[in-house]
Amino acid sequence: MIDLKKATEKAKGFIVEMEGEQKEFHLESALLSSDKKNWEVVFSYKKALEHINDLQKILGLKERKIYKKVIIDNDKIEIIGYSDAAFDKSVLVWMNIWLISSENINRKEY
């Protein structure tokens, strides 16, 4: 069995192994299942947009936030799952709209 710190370190290490070193890693959540069998760890990081369209230029968007979920077997201390984190997308959409509008209200460069 592993503790919270070891679970998050293992998850981050796995993401770096799969995706390469990324900028601005943030721990979003780390939960031990109620049966104590698995850790579910979610990290986010920013990734530069490869092709920026006109709207993204106007809004000053140059990168996007990626969420990755890693599931770790608590007994074997092995990665047993890896995916894009499945947050409630409607909440994320509204959060992004709010962030975009609040960050760019006073922008003069179009």
C-alpha positions in Angstrom: 0.0 0.0 0.0 1.1 3.6 -0.7 0.2 6.9 0.8 -1.1 10.0 -0.9 2.3 11.5 -1.6 3.7 8.4 -3.2 0.5 8.0 -5.3 0.7 11.5 -6.7 4.5 11.1 -7.4 3.9 7.8 -9.2 1.0 9.4 -11.2 3.0 12.4 -12.2 6.0 10.3 -13.2 3.7 8.2 -15.4 2.2 11.2 -17.1 5.7 12.6 -17.8 6.8 9.1 -19.2 3.7 9.0 -21.5 3.4 12.7 -22.5 6.9 14.1 -21.9 7.8 16.9 -19.5 5.0 19.6 -19.5 4.8 23.0 -18.1 2.7 24.0 -15.1 1.7 20.6 -13.7 -1.1 21.0 -11.1 -2.6 18.3 -8.9 -6.3 18.6 -9.4 -7.4 15.6 -7.2 -6.2 12.5 -5.5 -8.7 10.1 -4.1 -8.4 6.7 -2.5 -11.4 4.5 -3.4 -13.8 3.6 -0.6 -12.6 0.0 -0.7 -9.0 1.3 -0.5 -8.0 -0.7 -3.6 -7.2 2.1 -6.0 -5.9 5.6 -6.1 -7.4 8.0 -8.7 -5.1 10.9 -9.3 -5.8 13.8 -11.7 -3.2 16.2 -12.9 -3.6 19.2 -15.3 -1.0 20.9 -17.4 -0.8 23.5 -20.1 0.0 22.6 -23.7 0.7 25.1 -26.5 -1.8 25.1 -29.3 -0.3 23.9 -32.5 -2.6 25.8 -34.9 -4.1 29.1 -33.6 -7.2 30.3 -35.4 -8.3 33.9 -35.7 -10.7 33.8 -32.7 -8.0 32.3 -30.5 -5.6 35.1 -31.7 -8.2 37.8 -30.8 -8.8 36.3 -27.4 -5.1 35.7 -26.8 -5.4 32.0 -26.4 -2.1 30.3 -27.1 -2.4 27.1 -25.0 -5.0 24.8 -23.6 -5.3 22.9 -20.3 -5.1 19.1 -20.4 -6.5 16.9 -17.6 -5.1 13.4 -17.2 -6.4 10.7 -14.8 -4.1 7.9 -13.5 -5.5 5.0 -11.6 -3.1 3.1 -9.3 -3.6 -0.3 -7.7 -3.0 0.4 -4.1 -1.7 -3.2 -3.3 0.5 -3.9 -6.3 1.5 -0.2 -6.7 1.0 -0.5 -10.4 -0.7 1.8 -12.9 -3.9 0.1 -14.0 -5.6 3.0 -15.8 -4.8 6.2 -17.7 -7.1 8.5 -19.6 -8.3 12.1 -20.1 -10.0 13.1 -16.9 -13.7 13.0 -17.3 -14.8 16.1 -15.5 -18.3 17.5 -16.0 -17.7 19.1 -19.4 -20.5 21.6 -19.1 -18.9 23.0 -15.9 -15.5 23.2 -17.7 -17.1 25.0 -20.7 -18.7 27.6 -18.5 -15.5 28.0 -16.5 -13.5 28.6 -19.7 -16.1 31.1 -21.0 -15.9 33.0 -17.8 -12.1 32.9 -17.7 -11.9 34.0 -21.4 -14.2 36.9 -20.8 -12.7 38.0 -17.5 -9.1 37.8 -18.8 -9.9 39.8 -21.9 -12.3 42.4 -20.9 -9.8 45.2 -20.9 -7.7 44.0 -23.8 -7.1 46.5 -26.5 -5.1 44.5 -29.0 -7.3 42.8 -31.6 
